[in-house]
C-alpha cells in the first residue's frame, strides 16, 4: 500500500501545489508550504519517492519536482526547430520515461530572433491553451552532440568518419581518449561551424568484429539495452509467483508452438479440432494460447516502466534486445515444450467458411506438446521426413491445416493486400561470422500461423468492443491521394491504367499485381505498391486496418515482445474479470499517449533492424569488390541512379558523373536517364550488371560503377518497357544539376 502519514498533504494536494507554484518546487518548498517539521519531513521524502515510483511526479535538474509528463517551471531547453520566426524547443533532460518530450514555443524579446537550432537556453515555462511556451532567461553554451563513428589516421592526425551513410563529412579529433585508428567510438562534437572537432567519450571496440554491426545500431538509435540490477531482481521475484487459482487447465491438449528455427522466445501456440456441434457442420474449435505476460508484469512496476520505455524487442541477426529481462522473455513467459506455463487463451469457434462464430478468453495453464520449426512442420505435412513424431502430426498438425483451409476461405473473401516481398535472412556461425545472406523461404506453415494470429487479434478487438473497454488498435489507414497520384504516374510507364476516382480497396492493388504476374517487373511494381501504403500505428481510436481489410484489429499475440499487446491483455483481464494484472484507470486515460510513444519506438526498431541487415550485406559483399554483380535499378535521380543486388538487397549509387561525358536527360515521370548522343538509358526496374566498387560494412553503403569492357550494355533508344515514346518532350537545363544532366519535369 502507498505510504500516507497523518498530517502529510495528500498526493493531489502536492500535485496542485507543484502546478500552481511560481517558483521551482523542491522538497524544502513543499515542506514549508504545508508547515512540516522533524519526522514529517522524513515522511514527506518517502511520500515523494512513492509518487515518483508511481509515475505521478518526476524531478528536474536541481531536485525540483513537477508532474510526470509536465515541464519544470524553470529548466534547460534545446532549440530543435524554427517555425517561421518562432523557435521550438524541447527539455534537454526529459525524465518522463516512455513519454515523448513536449515541444515548447519560445517567446523571445526584441524584434529579431537570436536563437537557432542547437542553441540551449535556461527558460521559465508555462502551459498555455493546448501547448507550452517558454520565456528565455539566459542563453547557455551549446550542448555537445554525440557522433558514432570509426577513427582513421591521415598523417599524424586522427579523423572520425560517421557510421551514418548519409553523413559524408569527417571531423578532426581533438581528444582521442583511449581510442585509436580503426576503433568504433562515441564522440562529442565541440566548437561551432566551420571549426567543429570531436572528442572521444567512449571506445566501443573493433567495428569489424563479429556482432559489432548490431551494436552500432543500438548506439546510433539510443536503444536501451541494459537492465538494471534492481529490475533483474524484480523480474526474478515475479517469475517465482504461483500461477494462481482459477486457471482453466488445458495441459491435456496437444497445443504446439510453430516458430522460426532460430526463435529466441515463444509467445504463441495453437490447437484445433473439428467441431462436433451439429450447429456448426464442417466447422472447427481452435485455441490460440498466448503467454500471460500481464500476470508477471504489473502496471507501474519497474518491469512495466522499462517495457514501456523500450516499446518492443529489437531483433538482430546476432542478438535480441528484449523488451523484458530474459528471466521472463526467454524463460518463464516463453511457451516451452513440456513446461507448465501461464497463458491467456483465446477460444475460437470457426465455421466451415472460416467465419468467427464465437470467441471467449480465459486465463489458462498450458503444457506445450512441441516447439516445431516452420520448416519441420511444413515437411511433416508434405509427407517428407521431419523431426516431428507421426502421432503429433496426426493429432496436432493435420487438424491445424484443416482449420486453416477454412480460415483461408475467409481471407480470400476479404481480399487483403497480397504483397509477397521476400525477407532477407542472415545466417551466422557460432562465432558470429557470416555464413550466408539470402531471402527467407515463404511456406504455407508461415501463412497458417499468420491466419490463426489474425483471427485471435480480431477476436481480442471485438471482445473488448463488446465490453466497451479500452482497445489499443493496430490502425492502418488507406493511402493518401498524393501517394495514389504518384502511383498512377508510375504505372503509366508500364502502360497500366489506374483510375483515381474508384473506391480504393486492397483488392484494387491485388488486381494490378495479378495483371503483371508473369512480368519481369512484378517485384518492382510490388515495391512501389508497398511505398504507396501508409505507416501502421497504435491508437485507441479505431480507423480500421486497410491492408488486412479488417474493420477492427488489435495486436494480442506477442506480449513478450510488444508493449501494445501487453496493454490489450490487461484490458481483456479487466473487462472479463480474469484476476490480477488488469488495466488501471490511469493507463486507460493515457492510451493515446502510450500509442504514440510505442509507435515511435516501433519505427526506431524497424530502422535499426534494416540498417543492421544492410551492414551484414555489405560485409558479405566486401570480398567481391571489383566483381560484376547482378543488380536491379531501384531509383533514378538527376545525380545518378540507385541499384540493389538481386537476391540480397543493399542499395548502392552509380553517380551520373561516372556515366560518361555526354549529357543525360532526366525524366522524372519515367524515372529514367537517357544519353543525348548515344541513347543509352537507365530506368527504374532495369536489371544490369555493375561492378562493385565499394562495400562499407560500417555504414552499410555500396557503390557501383558501370562495367567497362563487359558485354553488359544499357538500354538503347526508345521506352524501356513498350511504353509511349517520350523523346519529343521539351527538355530544360536546371540550375544546380550536374553538368551532364538535363532535367525533364513532370
N, C-alpha and C positions, 0 to 999 in steps of 0.2 A: 504494500500500500504506500502511496506517496506520503512523505512526511508533512505534517502540519502541526505546529506548536501553538497553543493558546496565546493570544497576544500578537502573533505574527500577522502581517497582512495576508490576504488571500492571493492566490495566483492571479486572479483577474485584477485585483487592486494594484498589484505590482505591474502588470501589463499596462493598465491605464496610466499609471504614473510615468512609466518609461515613454509612452506615446505622447504624453502631454508636457513632459519636461522640456524647458527651453535650453537646457544645457545637458551635456552627456551624463547619463545616469549610471553610476557605478554602485558598488555595494555600500560605500560610505554615504552617498547621496540618498539611497533608498532607506538606509537605517535612520538617517537624520530626518527624513520626511515623515517616517512613521514612529519617531521617538523611541527607537530601540537601543538598548544598552546591555552590556555584560553578556549573559548567557543567550539573550535574544539575538545578539549579533552572530553568535556561533550558529544558532539555529537558522538564521537568515541565510548564512553561507551555504548550509546544507540544502535549504529550500531552493536557492538559486541554482545549485548544481542539479537538483532533481528537475527543475524546469528546463534547464539546458538539455539534460538527457531525454526529456520528453519531447524535445523539439519545439518548445514554446518560445525560448529566447536563445540568443547567441551573444557572444562578447566580441566587440570590435577591438582593434588595437588600442591599448591604453586601459583595457579592462572595463570599459563602459558596456552596458547591456542594451540590447534592442530586440524587438520582436523578431522571431525567426522569419526570414523572408522579407524583413523590412531593412531599412538602411539606417545606420547610426546618424545622430544629429550632426556630428562633426566627423568627417572621415576623409581618407585619401582616395581620390578618384583618378582614373586614367582615361584620357580622351581617345575614343575608338572610332569616331566618325564626325563629320561636319555636315549637318542637314541645312543646306542653304548657307546662312551665316551663323547658324546656331550649333555650337559644339555639342556632341553627345558623349557622355562618359559612363563608365561602369566602376563599381567599387574595386579598388586594387586588391584588397584582401577580403574576398567574399567567403563567408563562413557557413552559409546555409547549404549543407550537403544535399545533392540531388535537385537543387533548385537553380535555374539559370539566373545569373546576376541581372538586376534591373538596369534599364538604360535611363539615364537622367539627362534632362535638358539643362545645359549650363547657361545661366543668365549672367552675361558679362557687363561690367560697367564701361562706359565710353562708347564711342561710335564705331570703332574698328576692332575686329576680332584679333586678339593676340594669342589665341590658343589654337594648336594644331594637333593632328593625330599623333599620339605617342606622348604628349605632354601630361604631366602629373600635377594635380592641384590638391591643396587642403581646402575643403569646402564645407559650408553649412548647408544641410539638406532639409527639404520639406516635401511632404506629399501634397500634390495639388491636383484635384479632379481625378483623372484616370491615370496619372503618372507622377513621377518625381521630378523636382527641379533642384538645381544646386547653385549656390552663390559662392564663387571663389573667395577665399580668404588669403591664400598665398600660393604662388607658383613654385613647384618643387623641381629638383633636378630630375631629368628623365630617368625612368626606370630601366634596368638592364633587360635586354631581350635575349632569351636563350636560343641558341642555334645548335642543332645536332648535325655533326659533320665529321669528316675524316681529315686528319692532318697530313700534309705533304710538304716536302722541303724543296726549295729552289735556292740554290746557292747556300748562303748561310742563314736563310730566313725560313721560318715555318709559315705555312698558309693553311687556311681552313676552307674546305670545299663542302658545301651543304649536301645532305643526302636527298634533299628535295630536288627532283629532276627539273622542276620549273624555275629553280633558282640557278642562274648561270654565273653570278658573281662569286668571287672568292675574297676572303678577308685576311689581312696580315695578322699574325698572332703576336700580341704584346706580352702575354704571360702564358707559357705552355703548362705551368704546373708540373705534374708528373707525367704529362703526355709527351709523345714523340711521334715522328713521322710514321704514318701507317695506322695510327690509333684512331678508333672511333671515340669521339669525345662530345660532351656537352660544354658549350662555351657561352659566355655573356658578351653581347655587343657593348662596346664602350665608345664614347665620343659622339660626334654629330657628323652628318654627311658634309663634305665627301671624305672626311678623315675618320672613318669607322675602323676600329680594330676589335679583336676579340680576345677574351681572357678565358682560358680553360678552367672550368669549375669542377668537372668530373671526367675521369677516364673510364670508358666502358669496355675497352679491350680491343681485340682483333676483329675488324668488321667482316673479314672473310671466314672467320671461324664458323664451324657448324653451329646452327641455332642463333647466329647473330642477326639474321635478317628480320626475324620477328621482334627481337629486342629493339631494333631500330624503329619499327612501327610503334611499339609500346611507348618509347620515349617521345617520339615525334608527336603522337596524338594524345599524350598525357593520360594513358590508360592506367588506372590503378591496378597494380599487380602484386602488391604485398599485403598480407593480412596481419594485423597487429596481434601480439600475444594474447591480449585480453579478448579479442574477437575469436581467436582459435580456441581459447579456453571455454568461451560461451558456446561455441559450436560443439565441442566435445561433451559439455554438460547437456546440451539439448539432445544430442544423439543418444544419450543414455536413458531418455524418457521411456516409461512404459507406454506401449502403443495405445493404451486406453481401452475403456469398456465401450460396448455398443457397436463395435465394428462388424459389418457383415463378413462372414468367413467364406472366402472364395478360394481357399487353398486347394480344394479338391478338383478345381477346373484346370485343364491343360492350357493355361494362358501363356503365350510366348511373346518375347520381345525380339523384333526383327530390326536390325540396325546395321550401319556400316561396319565392316570388319575391324576398323580402327577406332570405333566409337569410344569416347572417354567417359561417357555417362549414359544412362538408360532411363529416360523419362517415362516411356510409354510401352504398353504391352496390349495384345489384342486376343480376342477369343470369339468364335461364332459357331452356331449350330442351327440346323433347320428348325423353324418354329413349328411346334406340334399343335398350335392353336388353330382349330378349323376356320376361325375368322380371318386368318392370315395365310391363305393357301400359297405355298411356294415361297413364303417369306422366311425371315431369319431373326433370331435373337443374337445380339452381339454385346460384348463388353469392351470398352476401351478403358483400361486401368492406367491411371497417371500417378506418379509419385506424389504423395501427400505432403508437399513442402510446407504448406501453411500450418501444419501441425508442429513443425520444428522451428519455423521462422515466424515469430510473432511481431505484430506491428509495434514500432517504437524501440525494439531491441537493437543492440549493436549489430547483430546479423542483418536485421531489416534495413537499418540505415546504410550499411555498407553495400547491400544488394541494390538499393535504390541509387546509390552513388555510382555504381557500375552499370546498371541498367540491363546488362546481358553479359553472357560469357562471350569471349572472343576466341575464335578457333584459327590457329595457325598450323602449317604442316608439321611443325616440330613440338608444339606445346599448345595448351589451352590456358587462357587467363580466365578462371572461373568466376561466376557471379557469387558463388558460395564457397566456403572452405571445403577442401577435398574430403574432410570427415563426413560432410553431408553430401556434396555433389557427386563424389566418386564412390561413396560407401553406403551410408545408412539410407539415403534417399534414392540411390540408384537401384533399379529393379534387376537384381542379380539372380541368376539361376539357383534354385534350391534354397533361397533365403526368405524368411518371413519379412514382408515389407508392408508398411502403411501406404494405402492408395486411396485416391478419390476415384470412384468407379462410375463411369457413365454407361448406364444400361440402355441399349437401343433396341427397338422393335422396328424391323425394316421389311417393307413389302417386297413382293417378287419383282416389282418395277423399280426398287431402290428408294422409295419414298420413306421418310421417317414417320412412322405411325405414332410412336410414343417414345418417351425417354424419361429417365429418372436418375438421380445422383445419390450415391451413398458413400459413407466412409467405410473402407473395407480392409481386410487383411488378405494379402495375396502371396502365393509362392510360385514364382515363375518356373514353368516347366523347362524352358531352354532359352538361352540367348543365341539367336541364329543370325549369321551374316546374310545380307541380301543375296549374295551370290549363291550361298548354300541353299537358301530357301528356294530360289529360282531353279537351281539344278535338281533339287528333290522333286519339285512339281513337274519338271520337264522329263523326269524319269532317268536322269543321269546319276551316277554315283555321287553321293554327297555325305557330309558328316552329320546327317540328321537321321535318327533312328526311324525305321519304317513305321513303327507303331505311332510315333509322333506325327509323321506325315499324314497318316490316315485320320487321327483323332483331332489334330490341330490345324495343319496346313491346308488340307483339301477343303474342309468346311469354310476356312477363311477365303479361299479362292472362289468358292461357290457364292458366298455372300458378296464378294467384291464384284462378281459378274452382275449382280442386281444393282449395286451402287453405281457401276459403270453406266447402266442404262439411264439412271437419273442424271449422271454427269453429262451424258450425250444430249439429253433433253435441254439441260441448262446451257449448253454450248459455251463453256468458259473459254477464256483466251488460251489458245494452244500454241505456245512458243517452246519448241523443243531445242533449246540452246544448250550446248554441252558445257559442263562444269569441268574446269581443269583440276587434276589431281596430282599432287607432288608426292612421290614415294621416296622415303629416306631409309638409309640403313641404320643400324643400331648406334652408329657414331654421329648421326645427323647429316651424313653426306648424301648427295642427290643420286638416286638410282634411276629415276625416270620422271618425266613430266608428260602427261597425256590426258585427253578428255576422259572423264569418268563415264563408264558404261551405264546406260539407262535401261533398267529392267522392269518387267511387269511387277516384280516384288516392290520396287520403289513406288510405283503408281498405286498398288494395293494399300500400302501404309498411308500414303497421302490421302487417299479417299476415305479411309477409316478415320484419320485425324480430322479431315474437313467435316465429316459427319458429326464427330464429337464437339468440334468447335461451334458448329451451327446449333447443336443441342444446348450447349452452355449459354450462348447468347439468348436463345429463345426461352430457356428455363428462367433466366434472370428477368427477362422482359415480362414473363407471366407473373412474376412476383413483384414487379415494379421496383426491382432492386438495381443498384448502380451496375453498369456494364462498361468495361474498358474495351471498346470496339476496335477491331482492326479495319480501318477505313481505307478504301481505295477509290478515289473519285475518277469519273470519266476524263478523258483527255481534254485539254483546253482547245478552244477554236484555233488559237495561234499555232499549236502543235499540229492540228489536223490540216491547216493550210500548208504548213511545211511538208507534211506527208504527201498531200495532193501534188505539190510541185515535184517532189522526189519521184513519185510513182509515174509522173508524166514521162520521165526519161526512160521508162520501160514500156511505154505505150499502154499503161494500165490506168483505167478510169477510176476516179474516187469522188463520189458526189458528196459535197459538204452539207446539202440540205436534208439528208436522210437521218433517221434516228440511229445514233452510233451505239452499237452493242458489241460485245466481244466477238460474236459471230460475224460481224462485219469484217473484222480483221482476219478471222479464220478463212473467210471466203477468198480474200486476197491471196493468202498463203496457199490455199488449195489450187488456185489458178496458176501458181508458179512452182508446183510440186516437183516438176521434172527440170526446172530451170537451174542453170549453174549459179544463178544469183539468189536462190532461195534463202541461203544463210544471211546474205547481206540485207535482204528485204526484211527478214525476221528481226534483225538487229535494229533496223530503222523503226519497225513497228514497236519494238521494246522502248526505243528512245521517245516514242510518241506518248507512252503511258506516263501517268503521274506517279509520284512517290507515295507509297502507302505509309500510313502513320497510325498512332494510337490516340484515341479520343473517347470521352464519354458521350459525345454526340454521334448519332448513327447517320452516316451518309451512304452506307452500303459498301459492298466490295465489288467494284466493276469487273476486275479481272476474273474473279471466280463466278461472276453472275449470281451473286447472293445478296439478299436484302438485309440480312442480319448475320454478322460474323464477328467472333471474338477469338482470341488465342487462349486456349485452355490446356494444350497438350505438352507444354515444355516449361514447367515452373522451375526446374533445376537451373535452366539457362536463360530464362526471360522473365523480367520482373512483371511485365504485363500479365502473363499467365498466373503468376502468384496473386496478383490483385483479383483476377477473375475467380480463382479458387477461394479466396477469402470471402468474396461476395456470395458465392454459392454456399459456403459454410454458414454464413449468417442467414441468408434467405431461406435455407432449408433446415435450419436449426440442427446442424450436424456436429455441434460441440465447440470446443475452444479453437481460437485462431481465426476468427471471423473478421470482417471488415469493420473498422471503427467509424464513428460518425465523422471525426476529423479527416480520416482518409477518404471517406465518401465525398466530403465537401471539396477536397483537394484533387479530385480525379483529373480535372482539366490540366492543372499544373503538372501532375505526375505524367500524364500522357505526352505533354510537350517535351518534358525532360527525357523520358526514355526513348522517344522518337529521335531526339538529337543523338543520344548515346548509341542507338542502333545504327544511324548513319555513320557515326565515328567508327564503329566496329567494322562495318562493311568496307569503308575506305581503307582501314588498316589491313584487313584481310586481303583485299585486292592488291594493294601495293606490295605486300609481302610475297604474294604469288608472282607478281611481276619481277621481284628481285630474284626469286628462285629460278624463274625462266631465264633471266639474263645470266645468272651464274651457270645454268645448264648449257647455255649457248656460247659462253665465253671461250670454250675450247674450239669453237667453229668460226672464230673471227677470220675473215678472208675468204670463206667458202661462199658458194652460191646457195641461197636459201629460197625455198618456195614461199612466196608471200601473197597477200591479197591487199589491195589498196582500200583503206577504210575511211579515208577522209582527204579532201583536197582543199588547199587554201592558196591564196595568192603567193605565198612564200615557199610552197612546195607541197608534197603530199606525204601522208602517213600510211604505213603499211604494217600488217600484222603477220606473224609467222603462221602459216597454215598448220592447224592441228595443235599448236602450242599456245598461241596468243602472245602478248607482249608487243607493244607498239614502238615503231621507230620512224624517224623522219628522214625523208630524202629532200634536202634543200633545193629550191629551184636553181640556185647558183651553180649546182653540180650537173644540171641537165644539158648544158651546152651554152654556146654564145648567142644563139638565136633568141628572138623574142617569143614569149609564150603568152597566149591569150587565156585568161582565167574566166571561165563561165561558171558563175556562182550557182545558177539554177541546175545546170547539168553536173556540177561538181567535177569539172574537167579542166585540165591544162592542155592546150593544143599548140604545137610548134608552128610558127608563122611560115617558115620556108619548107620544112620537111613534112609537116602534117603529123609529126609524132604526137600521140595523145595519151594522156594518163588520166584515168577516170575511176571514180569510186566503184569498187566491186571487181575491178580488173585483177586477174591473177598474173603475177610477173615474178621472174627470178631476179633477186637482188643480191648484191654482195654485202655480207655482214661486215661493216667497217668497225663497229664498236659495240660491246656489250658490257654495261656497267652494273655489276650486281649491287653496288651500294645504293644507287638511285633507281635501279630497275629500268634504266633507259637503254634503248637500242638505237643505232644509227646505221642507215643503209646507203649504198651507192649503186649507181647503175652498173650493170655487169659488162664492162668494156670487153669487146672482142668475143663475147659469147654469142650463141645463136638466138638468144632471147632478144626480141625486138618489141618496142612499144607499139600500141595500136597506130594504124595509119589511116589518114583520110577521114571518112565520114563518121557518123554517130556510132558509139560503141556497141549498141545493142539493138540495131534495127529501128532506132528512134528516128525522129524527124531531123533533117539536115538543118543545123542552125548556123552554118558558116556565114550566111548573109547578114546576120545581125551586126549592128554597128558596135564597134569596139571603142573604148575610151581609155586613154592613159590616165591613171590616177596618181596624184602626188603621194609620195611615201611608199609606193610599191617598189619591189626590187627592179633593178634596171632592165631585166629581160622579161618583165611581165606587163601585159596589157589586160585590163580588167573588163570583163563583160558582165554587166549588172543584171539584176533580176528583170 
